[in-house]
Amino acid sequence: MNTQRDGFATYFTTSPQRISKDLEVPATVLAIGAHPDDIEFGCGATLAKWAERSCATHIAILTDGRRGTWNPTQDLLALAVSRQAEARSAALALGAQAPLFLQQIDGELRATSDIVLRLVTLLRSIRPSVVITHDPWKRYRLHPDHRVTGEIVLEALVQARDQSFWRELSLPASRPDALLLFEADVEDHSETVEQRHLEAKAQALACHRSQYPSSYGLAPETADATDHLLPHLIEVASQPDSAHLSERFKLITDL
């Protein structure tokens, strides 16, 4: 096959894996997570670093988090309300703006045209330079909300960049410069962070007190959750071949 003639050359060209490092601090970032605390786990230190450097930091949470418990007698609607309050406190700890809650039912997220439209509207309104979300191609991921969130974001990115979609919004098309995927199947980008950014991440995670028993292995009444979390976060952010701390992502710039 003459791939050049057929216009497919780029599809058949491979290059060595390269690890990029540290995007230019964006003017605006939008992080989109499936549940309250997903963003803190996935990119909390990076958001804290950028917010510290005057980046307008936005967070959107797709589900209400009502199933974030192992307690069979838990009032699920009450938990959803408390998790919103926790997410607001966590965003404040990171230096981000108050989260936008899209209120889909935890565990039942689907890529409907309505939820895609709401994200298209958000993307065209905020016009982020960088979008961060879940990797929809993560192998062996069990929780469907994480995978579906990534799929929804990708669909919304494509529609938000094309003015032929949703003309009735009367909002100009918007295309970010970069997409970062956290908990990625293939990591090829790192964002260098300092310990103070990991401390902000630990403080943000500690705001999610409802998750202490289920996600953190802590008693609900734990008073010093930040101290419990920080050593683990430092360990995860350390790399054997580097003296620096970092959060790692899949970077996509062909958007």
Disulfide bonds with the S-S distance in Angstrom:
none
